[in-house]
Amino acid sequence: MKHTPTTIHTADGSQVTIRRRGIEFDLETRNARGETISTVVMDSADMVRLMEEMRRAA
């Protein structure tokens, strides 16, 4: 099954892209100039916790 990356564009022009990589996820942040600021690798359990925290914060 092919997984399509999801990109969220922020108010300041930055981007957060989430890609599934097998059983893990890559989260890549880019600034408004398109430069990669960070890449984080998370397992599925960490991704679920992150999503839950984001819902609580919203």
PQR file with spaces between the fields and no chain letter, atoms N, CA, C, O and H, PARSE charges and radii, in Angstrom:
ATOM       1  N    MET     1       0.841   -1.180    0.000 -0.4000 1.5000
ATOM       2  CA   MET     1       0.000    0.000    0.000 -0.0000 2.0000
ATOM       3  C    MET     1       0.887    1.245    0.000  0.5500 1.7000
ATOM       4  O    MET     1       1.795    1.363    0.822 -0.5500 1.4000
ATOM       5  N    LYS     2       0.626    2.162   -0.912 -0.4000 1.5000
ATOM       6  CA   LYS     2       1.389    3.403   -1.000 -0.0000 2.0000
ATOM       7  C    LYS     2       0.784    4.443   -0.067  0.5500 1.7000
ATOM       8  O    LYS     2      -0.434    4.616   -0.023 -0.5500 1.4000
ATOM       9  H    LYS     2      -0.112    2.066   -1.580  0.4000 1.0000
ATOM      10  N    HIS     3       1.626    5.122    0.664 -0.4000 1.5000
ATOM      11  CA   HIS     3       1.184    6.165    1.583 -0.0000 2.0000
ATOM      12  C    HIS     3       1.633    7.513    1.044  0.5500 1.7000
ATOM      13  O    HIS     3       2.804    7.704    0.716 -0.5500 1.4000
ATOM      14  H    HIS     3       2.616    4.982    0.628  0.4000 1.0000
ATOM      15  N    THR     4       0.702    8.437    0.955 -0.4000 1.5000
ATOM      16  CA   THR     4       0.989    9.774    0.456 -0.0000 2.0000
ATOM      17  C    THR     4       1.396   10.667    1.620  0.5500 1.7000
ATOM      18  O    THR     4       0.706   10.690    2.640 -0.5500 1.4000
ATOM      19  H    THR     4      -0.249    8.282    1.222  0.4000 1.0000
ATOM      20  N    PRO     5       2.495   11.400    1.496 -0.5600 1.5000
ATOM      21  CA   PRO     5       2.888   12.332    2.563  0.2800 2.0000
ATOM      22  C    PRO     5       1.818   13.396    2.785  0.5500 1.7000
ATOM      23  O    PRO     5       1.099   13.774    1.860 -0.5500 1.4000
ATOM      24  N    THR     6       1.725   13.868    4.012 -0.4000 1.5000
ATOM      25  CA   THR     6       0.813   14.948    4.370 -0.0000 2.0000
ATOM      26  C    THR     6       1.645   16.157    4.755  0.5500 1.7000
ATOM      27  O    THR     6       2.539   16.055    5.595 -0.5500 1.4000
ATOM      28  H    THR     6       2.309   13.561    4.764  0.4000 1.0000
ATOM      29  N    THR     7       1.356   17.308    4.144 -0.4000 1.5000
ATOM      30  CA   THR     7       2.094   18.532    4.463 -0.0000 2.0000
ATOM      31  C    THR     7       1.129   19.563    5.031  0.5500 1.7000
ATOM      32  O    THR     7       0.068   19.826    4.463 -0.5500 1.4000
ATOM      33  H    THR     7       0.629   17.391    3.461  0.4000 1.0000
ATOM      34  N    ILE     8       1.517   20.136    6.154 -0.4000 1.5000
ATOM      35  CA   ILE     8       0.750   21.198    6.805 -0.0000 2.0000
ATOM      36  C    ILE     8       1.529   22.490    6.613  0.5500 1.7000
ATOM      37  O    ILE     8       2.716   22.558    6.934 -0.5500 1.4000
ATOM      38  H    ILE     8       2.378   19.923    6.615  0.4000 1.0000
ATOM      39  N    HIS     9       0.866   23.512    6.092 -0.4000 1.5000
ATOM      40  CA   HIS     9       1.485   24.824    5.887 -0.0000 2.0000
ATOM      41  C    HIS     9       1.086   25.724    7.053  0.5500 1.7000
ATOM      42  O    HIS     9      -0.093   25.831    7.390 -0.5500 1.4000
ATOM      43  H    HIS     9      -0.098   23.457    5.832  0.4000 1.0000
ATOM      44  N    THR    10       2.066   26.360    7.658 -0.4000 1.5000
ATOM      45  CA   THR    10       1.795   27.202    8.821 -0.0000 2.0000
ATOM      46  C    THR    10       1.626   28.664    8.423  0.5500 1.7000
ATOM      47  O    THR    10       1.907   29.050    7.289 -0.5500 1.4000
ATOM      48  H    THR    10       3.024   26.272    7.384  0.4000 1.0000
ATOM      49  N    ALA    11       1.163   29.466    9.372 -0.4000 1.5000
ATOM      50  CA   ALA    11       0.891   30.881    9.110 -0.0000 2.0000
ATOM      51  C    ALA    11       2.140   31.656    8.701  0.5500 1.7000
ATOM      52  O    ALA    11       2.042   32.634    7.960 -0.5500 1.4000
ATOM      53  H    ALA    11       0.934   29.152   10.293  0.4000 1.0000
ATOM      54  N    ASP    12       3.312   31.233    9.173 -0.4000 1.5000
ATOM      55  CA   ASP    12       4.540   31.968    8.845 -0.0000 2.0000
ATOM      56  C    ASP    12       5.235   31.444    7.586  0.5500 1.7000
ATOM      57  O    ASP    12       6.347   31.863    7.265 -0.5500 1.4000
ATOM      58  H    ASP    12       3.392   30.439    9.775  0.4000 1.0000
ATOM      59  N    GLY    13       4.573   30.525    6.875 -0.4000 1.5000
ATOM      60  CA   GLY    13       5.143   30.004    5.640 -0.0000 2.0000
ATOM      61  C    GLY    13       5.976   28.749    5.809  0.5500 1.7000
ATOM      62  O    GLY    13       6.504   28.219    4.831 -0.5500 1.4000
ATOM      63  H    GLY    13       3.670   30.185    7.136  0.4000 1.0000
ATOM      64  N    SER    14       6.101   28.270    7.028 -0.4000 1.5000
ATOM      65  CA   SER    14       6.822   27.022    7.276 -0.0000 2.0000
ATOM      66  C    SER    14       5.947   25.837    6.892  0.5500 1.7000
ATOM      67  O    SER    14       4.756   25.985    6.617 -0.5500 1.4000
ATOM      68  H    SER    14       5.672   28.701    7.822  0.4000 1.0000
ATOM      69  N    GLN    15       6.564   24.655    6.878 -0.4000 1.5000
ATOM      70  CA   GLN    15       5.835   23.434    6.534 -0.0000 2.0000
ATOM      71  C    GLN    15       6.245   22.305    7.463  0.5500 1.7000
ATOM      72  O    GLN    15       7.393   22.230    7.903 -0.5500 1.4000
ATOM      73  H    GLN    15       7.531   24.535    7.101  0.4000 1.0000
ATOM      74  N    VAL    16       5.300   21.433    7.755 -0.4000 1.5000
ATOM      75  CA   VAL    16       5.579   20.187    8.461 -0.0000 2.0000
ATOM      76  C    VAL    16       5.057   19.071    7.567  0.5500 1.7000
ATOM      77  O    VAL    16       3.873   19.045    7.231 -0.5500 1.4000
ATOM      78  H    VAL    16       4.368   21.494    7.398  0.4000 1.0000
ATOM      79  N    THR    17       5.928   18.154    7.182 -0.4000 1.5000
ATOM      80  CA   THR    17       5.531   17.040    6.329 -0.0000 2.0000
ATOM      81  C    THR    17       5.668   15.744    7.107  0.5500 1.7000
ATOM      82  O    THR    17       6.687   15.491    7.748 -0.5500 1.4000
ATOM      83  H    THR    17       6.890   18.174    7.455  0.4000 1.0000
ATOM      84  N    ILE    18       4.622   14.925    7.040 -0.4000 1.5000
ATOM      85  CA   ILE    18       4.607   13.626    7.711 -0.0000 2.0000
ATOM      86  C    ILE    18       4.584   12.550    6.637  0.5500 1.7000
ATOM      87  O    ILE    18       3.724   12.553    5.756 -0.5500 1.4000
ATOM      88  H    ILE    18       3.794   15.131    6.519  0.4000 1.0000
ATOM      89  N    ARG    19       5.546   11.624    6.720 -0.4000 1.5000
ATOM      90  CA   ARG    19       5.631   10.517    5.764 -0.0000 2.0000
ATOM      91  C    ARG    19       5.686    9.206    6.530  0.5500 1.7000
ATOM      92  O    ARG    19       6.438    9.069    7.495 -0.5500 1.4000
ATOM      93  H    ARG    19       6.245   11.621    7.436  0.4000 1.0000
ATOM      94  N    ARG    20       4.884    8.247    6.095 -0.4000 1.5000
ATOM      95  CA   ARG    20       4.994    6.903    6.664 -0.0000 2.0000
ATOM      96  C    ARG    20       6.184    6.229    6.013  0.5500 1.7000
ATOM      97  O    ARG    20       6.384    6.316    4.802 -0.5500 1.4000
ATOM      98  H    ARG    20       4.273    8.358    5.312  0.4000 1.0000
ATOM      99  N    ARG    21       6.972    5.554    6.840 -0.4000 1.5000
ATOM     100  CA   ARG    21       8.158    4.850    6.368 -0.0000 2.0000
ATOM     101  C    ARG    21       8.122    3.450    6.981  0.5500 1.7000
ATOM     102  O    ARG    21       8.747    3.189    8.009 -0.5500 1.4000
ATOM     103  H    ARG    21       6.810    5.484    7.824  0.4000 1.0000
ATOM     104  N    GLY    22       7.376    2.555    6.327 -0.4000 1.5000
ATOM     105  CA   GLY    22       7.196    1.216    6.895 -0.0000 2.0000
ATOM     106  C    GLY    22       6.376    1.299    8.165  0.5500 1.7000
ATOM     107  O    GLY    22       5.218    1.717    8.138 -0.5500 1.4000
ATOM     108  H    GLY    22       6.869    2.766    5.492  0.4000 1.0000
ATOM     109  N    ILE    23       6.980    0.896    9.292 -0.4000 1.5000
ATOM     110  CA   ILE    23       6.263    0.969   10.573 -0.0000 2.0000
ATOM     111  C    ILE    23       6.583    2.255   11.328  0.5500 1.7000
ATOM     112  O    ILE    23       6.093    2.456   12.439 -0.5500 1.4000
ATOM     113  H    ILE    23       7.921    0.557    9.314  0.4000 1.0000
ATOM     114  N    GLU    24       7.394    3.122   10.741 -0.4000 1.5000
ATOM     115  CA   GLU    24       7.775    4.382   11.365 -0.0000 2.0000
ATOM     116  C    GLU    24       7.246    5.564   10.559  0.5500 1.7000
ATOM     117  O    GLU    24       6.741    5.407    9.448 -0.5500 1.4000
ATOM     118  H    GLU    24       7.792    2.958    9.838  0.4000 1.0000
ATOM     119  N    PHE    25       7.374    6.749   11.146 -0.4000 1.5000
ATOM     120  CA   PHE    25       6.983    7.992   10.505 -0.0000 2.0000
ATOM     121  C    PHE    25       8.153    8.959   10.523  0.5500 1.7000
ATOM     122  O    PHE    25       8.896    9.022   11.503 -0.5500 1.4000
ATOM     123  H    PHE    25       7.784    6.878   12.049  0.4000 1.0000
ATOM     124  N    ASP    26       8.321    9.713    9.444 -0.4000 1.5000
ATOM     125  CA   ASP    26       9.269   10.824    9.390 -0.0000 2.0000
ATOM     126  C    ASP    26       8.471   12.114    9.488  0.5500 1.7000
ATOM     127  O    ASP    26       7.498   12.294    8.756 -0.5500 1.4000
ATOM     128  H    ASP    26       7.718    9.662    8.648  0.4000 1.0000
ATOM     129  N    LEU    27       8.865   13.007   10.374 -0.4000 1.5000
ATOM     130  CA   LEU    27       8.307   14.358   10.447 -0.0000 2.0000
ATOM     131  C    LEU    27       9.422   15.308   10.047  0.5500 1.7000
ATOM     132  O    LEU    27      10.464   15.363   10.700 -0.5500 1.4000
ATOM     133  H    LEU    27       9.655   12.861   10.969  0.4000 1.0000
ATOM     134  N    GLU    28       9.204   16.049    8.981 -0.4000 1.5000
ATOM     135  CA   GLU    28      10.204   16.993    8.489 -0.0000 2.0000
ATOM     136  C    GLU    28       9.645   18.400    8.599  0.5500 1.7000
ATOM     137  O    GLU    28       8.530   18.663    8.147 -0.5500 1.4000
ATOM     138  H    GLU    28       8.358   16.004    8.450  0.4000 1.0000
ATOM     139  N    THR    29      10.409   19.304    9.195 -0.4000 1.5000
ATOM     140  CA   THR    29      10.000   20.709    9.263 -0.0000 2.0000
ATOM     141  C    THR    29      10.898   21.526    8.344  0.5500 1.7000
ATOM     142  O    THR    29      12.112   21.329    8.288 -0.5500 1.4000
ATOM     143  H    THR    29      11.314   19.090    9.562  0.4000 1.0000
ATOM     144  N    ARG    30      10.267   22.446    7.628 -0.4000 1.5000
ATOM     145  CA   ARG    30      10.988   23.353    6.722 -0.0000 2.0000
ATOM     146  C    ARG    30      10.576   24.782    7.049  0.5500 1.7000
ATOM     147  O    ARG    30       9.427   25.051    7.397 -0.5500 1.4000
ATOM     148  H    ARG    30       9.281   22.607    7.674  0.4000 1.0000
ATOM     149  N    ASN    31      11.533   25.685    6.930 -0.4000 1.5000
ATOM     150  CA   ASN    31      11.215   27.091    7.146 -0.0000 2.0000
ATOM     151  C    ASN    31      10.575   27.671    5.884  0.5500 1.7000
ATOM     152  O    ASN    31      10.397   26.965    4.891 -0.5500 1.4000
ATOM     153  H    ASN    31      12.467   25.466    6.648  0.4000 1.0000
ATOM     154  N    ALA    32      10.235   28.941    5.928 -0.4000 1.5000
ATOM     155  CA   ALA    32       9.546   29.585    4.798 -0.0000 2.0000
ATOM     156  C    ALA    32      10.397   29.611    3.527  0.5500 1.7000
ATOM     157  O    ALA    32       9.854   29.738    2.430 -0.5500 1.4000
ATOM     158  H    ALA    32      10.380   29.514    6.735  0.4000 1.0000
ATOM     159  N    ARG    33      11.721   29.493    3.657 -0.4000 1.5000
ATOM     160  CA   ARG    33      12.605   29.453    2.484 -0.0000 2.0000
ATOM     161  C    ARG    33      12.725   28.046    1.907  0.5500 1.7000
ATOM     162  O    ARG    33      13.380   27.845    0.884 -0.5500 1.4000
ATOM     163  H    ARG    33      12.162   29.390    4.548  0.4000 1.0000
ATOM     164  N    GLY    34      12.086   27.061    2.569 -0.4000 1.5000
ATOM     165  CA   GLY    34      12.131   25.688    2.083 -0.0000 2.0000
ATOM     166  C    GLY    34      13.302   24.883    2.596  0.5500 1.7000
ATOM     167  O    GLY    34      13.525   23.757    2.152 -0.5500 1.4000
ATOM     168  H    GLY    34      11.554   27.224    3.400  0.4000 1.0000
ATOM     169  N    GLU    35      14.061   25.451    3.533 -0.4000 1.5000
ATOM     170  CA   GLU    35      15.208   24.748    4.100 -0.0000 2.0000
ATOM     171  C    GLU    35      14.737   23.791    5.197  0.5500 1.7000
ATOM     172  O    GLU    35      13.925   24.162    6.045 -0.5500 1.4000
ATOM     173  H    GLU    35      13.880   26.366    3.894  0.4000 1.0000
ATOM     174  N    THR    36      15.245   22.573    5.174 -0.4000 1.5000
ATOM     175  CA   THR    36      14.899   21.609    6.215 -0.0000 2.0000
ATOM     176  C    THR    36      15.516   22.051    7.533  0.5500 1.7000
ATOM     177  O    THR    36      16.723   22.280    7.621 -0.5500 1.4000
ATOM     178  H    THR    36      15.905   22.272    4.485  0.4000 1.0000
ATOM     179  N    ILE    37      14.686   22.169    8.545 -0.4000 1.5000
ATOM     180  CA   ILE    37      15.126   22.571    9.874 -0.0000 2.0000
ATOM     181  C    ILE    37      15.386   21.329   10.737  0.5500 1.7000
ATOM     182  O    ILE    37      16.375   21.258   11.466 -0.5500 1.4000
ATOM     183  H    ILE    37      13.705   21.983    8.473  0.4000 1.0000
ATOM     184  N    SER    38      14.477   20.355   10.637 -0.4000 1.5000
ATOM     185  CA   SER    38      14.669   19.132   11.413 -0.0000 2.0000
ATOM     186  C    SER    38      13.909   17.980   10.768  0.5500 1.7000
ATOM     187  O    SER    38      12.944   18.172   10.028 -0.5500 1.4000
ATOM     188  H    SER    38      13.673   20.413   10.045  0.4000 1.0000
ATOM     189  N    THR    39      14.380   16.786   11.075 -0.4000 1.5000
ATOM     190  CA   THR    39      13.685   15.563   10.697 -0.0000 2.0000
ATOM     191  C    THR    39      13.658   14.675   11.930  0.5500 1.7000
ATOM     192  O    THR    39      14.689   14.446   12.563 -0.5500 1.4000
ATOM     193  H    THR    39      15.165   16.630   11.676  0.4000 1.0000
ATOM     194  N    VAL    40      12.475   14.177   12.269 -0.4000 1.5000
ATOM     195  CA   VAL    40      12.304   13.325   13.440 -0.0000 2.0000
ATOM     196  C    VAL    40      11.697   12.018   12.975  0.5500 1.7000
ATOM     197  O    VAL    40      10.751   12.011   12.188 -0.5500 1.4000
ATOM     198  H    VAL    40      11.637   14.364   11.755  0.4000 1.0000
ATOM     199  N    VAL    41      12.242   10.907   13.462 -0.4000 1.5000
ATOM     200  CA   VAL    41      11.687    9.590   13.162 -0.0000 2.0000
ATOM     201  C    VAL    41      10.933    9.116   14.401  0.5500 1.7000
ATOM     202  O    VAL    41      11.470    9.120   15.509 -0.5500 1.4000
ATOM     203  H    VAL    41      13.010   10.913   14.101  0.4000 1.0000
ATOM     204  N    MET    42       9.670    8.703   14.195 -0.4000 1.5000
ATOM     205  CA   MET    42       8.831    8.257   15.308 -0.0000 2.0000
ATOM     206  C    MET    42       8.220    6.907   14.972  0.5500 1.7000
ATOM     207  O    MET    42       7.940    6.615   13.810 -0.5500 1.4000
ATOM     208  H    MET    42       9.234    8.699   13.295  0.4000 1.0000
ATOM     209  N    ASP    43       8.012    6.078   16.003 -0.4000 1.5000
ATOM     210  CA   ASP    43       7.268    4.848   15.773 -0.0000 2.0000
ATOM     211  C    ASP    43       5.770    5.157   15.867  0.5500 1.7000
ATOM     212  O    ASP    43       5.383    6.279   16.194 -0.5500 1.4000
ATOM     213  H    ASP    43       8.240    6.315   16.948  0.4000 1.0000
ATOM     214  N    SER    44       4.947    4.175   15.585 -0.4000 1.5000
ATOM     215  CA   SER    44       3.495    4.389   15.553 -0.0000 2.0000
ATOM     216  C    SER    44       2.945    4.848   16.898  0.5500 1.7000
ATOM     217  O    SER    44       2.076    5.719   16.945 -0.5500 1.4000
ATOM     218  H    SER    44       5.261    3.264   15.319  0.4000 1.0000
ATOM     219  N    ALA    45       3.439    4.277   17.986 -0.4000 1.5000
ATOM     220  CA   ALA    45       2.953    4.666   19.314 -0.0000 2.0000
ATOM     221  C    ALA    45       3.266    6.132   19.606  0.5500 1.7000
ATOM     222  O    ALA    45       2.422    6.846   20.147 -0.5500 1.4000
ATOM     223  H    ALA    45       4.145    3.570   17.948  0.4000 1.0000
ATOM     224  N    ASP    46       4.467    6.587   19.255 -0.4000 1.5000
ATOM     225  CA   ASP    46       4.819    7.994   19.453 -0.0000 2.0000
ATOM     226  C    ASP    46       3.956    8.903   18.590  0.5500 1.7000
ATOM     227  O    ASP    46       3.564    9.986   19.026 -0.5500 1.4000
ATOM     228  H    ASP    46       5.153    6.006   18.815  0.4000 1.0000
ATOM     229  N    MET    47       3.658    8.471   17.369 -0.4000 1.5000
ATOM     230  CA   MET    47       2.812    9.279   16.477 -0.0000 2.0000
ATOM     231  C    MET    47       1.409    9.416   17.053  0.5500 1.7000
ATOM     232  O    MET    47       0.829   10.501   17.017 -0.5500 1.4000
ATOM     233  H    MET    47       3.977    7.592   17.014  0.4000 1.0000
ATOM     234  N    VAL    48       0.864    8.335   17.581 -0.4000 1.5000
ATOM     235  CA   VAL    48      -0.463    8.392   18.202 -0.0000 2.0000
ATOM     236  C    VAL    48      -0.455    9.370   19.368  0.5500 1.7000
ATOM     237  O    VAL    48      -1.373   10.180   19.502 -0.5500 1.4000
ATOM     238  H    VAL    48       1.336    7.454   17.610  0.4000 1.0000
ATOM     239  N    ARG    49       0.577    9.303   20.218 -0.4000 1.5000
ATOM     240  CA   ARG    49       0.675   10.235   21.358 -0.0000 2.0000
ATOM     241  C    ARG    49       0.793   11.678   20.891  0.5500 1.7000
ATOM     242  O    ARG    49       0.178   12.571   21.473 -0.5500 1.4000
ATOM     243  H    ARG    49       1.323    8.645   20.108  0.4000 1.0000
ATOM     244  N    LEU    50       1.577   11.910   19.846 -0.4000 1.5000
ATOM     245  CA   LEU    50       1.718   13.269   19.309 -0.0000 2.0000
ATOM     246  C    LEU    50       0.367   13.788   18.821  0.5500 1.7000
ATOM     247  O    LEU    50      -0.003   14.924   19.117 -0.5500 1.4000
ATOM     248  H    LEU    50       2.076   11.184   19.373  0.4000 1.0000
ATOM     249  N    MET    51      -0.361   12.974   18.084 -0.4000 1.5000
ATOM     250  CA   MET    51      -1.665   13.396   17.559 -0.0000 2.0000
ATOM     251  C    MET    51      -2.644   13.687   18.698  0.5500 1.7000
ATOM     252  O    MET    51      -3.406   14.650   18.625 -0.5500 1.4000
ATOM     253  H    MET    51      -0.060   12.051   17.843  0.4000 1.0000
ATOM     254  N    GLU    52      -2.631   12.869   19.741 -0.4000 1.5000
ATOM     255  CA   GLU    52      -3.500   13.111   20.895 -0.0000 2.0000
ATOM     256  C    GLU    52      -3.154   14.438   21.573  0.5500 1.7000
ATOM     257  O    GLU    52      -4.047   15.205   21.934 -0.5500 1.4000
ATOM     258  H    GLU    52      -2.012   12.086   19.801  0.4000 1.0000
ATOM     259  N    GLU    53      -1.878   14.703   21.741 -0.4000 1.5000
ATOM     260  CA   GLU    53      -1.458   15.969   22.352 -0.0000 2.0000
ATOM     261  C    GLU    53      -1.828   17.172   21.493  0.5500 1.7000
ATOM     262  O    GLU    53      -2.200   18.224   22.015 -0.5500 1.4000
ATOM     263  H    GLU    53      -1.152   14.081   21.447  0.4000 1.0000
ATOM     264  N    MET    54      -1.726   17.015   20.177 -0.4000 1.5000
ATOM     265  CA   MET    54      -2.101   18.111   19.274 -0.0000 2.0000
ATOM     266  C    MET    54      -3.597   18.392   19.385  0.5500 1.7000
ATOM     267  O    MET    54      -4.006   19.553   19.380 -0.5500 1.4000
ATOM     268  H    MET    54      -1.424   16.161   19.753  0.4000 1.0000
ATOM     269  N    ARG    55      -4.417   17.350   19.485 -0.4000 1.5000
ATOM     270  CA   ARG    55      -5.869   17.561   19.634 -0.0000 2.0000
ATOM     271  C    ARG    55      -6.173   18.293   20.937  0.5500 1.7000
ATOM     272  O    ARG    55      -7.018   19.187   20.969 -0.5500 1.4000
ATOM     273  H    ARG    55      -4.085   16.406   19.488  0.4000 1.0000
ATOM     274  N    ARG    56      -5.479   17.911   22.016 -0.4000 1.5000
ATOM     275  CA   ARG    56      -5.704   18.576   23.314 -0.0000 2.0000
ATOM     276  C    ARG    56      -5.292   20.028   23.257  0.5500 1.7000
ATOM     277  O    ARG    56      -5.941   20.879   23.866 -0.5500 1.4000
ATOM     278  H    ARG    56      -4.792   17.185   21.990  0.4000 1.0000
ATOM     279  N    ALA    57      -4.229   20.328   22.539 -0.4000 1.5000
ATOM     280  CA   ALA    57      -3.714   21.690   22.475 -0.0000 2.0000
ATOM     281  C    ALA    57      -4.569   22.597   21.591  0.5500 1.7000
ATOM     282  O    ALA    57      -4.556   23.816   21.760 -0.5500 1.4000
ATOM     283  H    ALA    57      -3.702   19.637   22.045  0.4000 1.0000
ATOM     284  N    ALA    58      -5.303   22.016   20.661 -0.4000 1.5000
ATOM     285  CA   ALA    58      -6.095   22.818   19.698 -0.0000 2.0000
ATOM     286  C    ALA    58      -7.329   23.422   20.329  0.5500 1.7000
ATOM     287  O    ALA    58      -8.090   24.116   19.655 -0.5500 1.4000
ATOM     288  H    ALA    58      -5.313   21.025   20.524  0.4000 1.0000
